[in-house]
Amino acid sequence: MCISAEALALFLNLIVAPVTSEPGRIIVHATENDAHWVQVEDRWCTMAPQIQGREMFAELAKEDA
């Protein structure tokens, strides 16, 4: 998922999780996992939604086994 710098700034101002940054990377230290946002040209991208989805399906598969 990628969003504009303005949308990321709005998101970061709304959350209460701690945040660290370095050039081209912002890390949101959420309760469950860290979400890494990486600058790609003029947008900021993260794989957090895809990673969380995979983890959820893995847990469901364990419960069905």
Buried (B, 14 or more C-beta within 10 A) or exposed (E): EBBEEEEBEEBBEEEEEEEEEEEEEBBBEBEEEEBBBBBEEEBBBBEBEEEBEEEEEEEEEEEEE
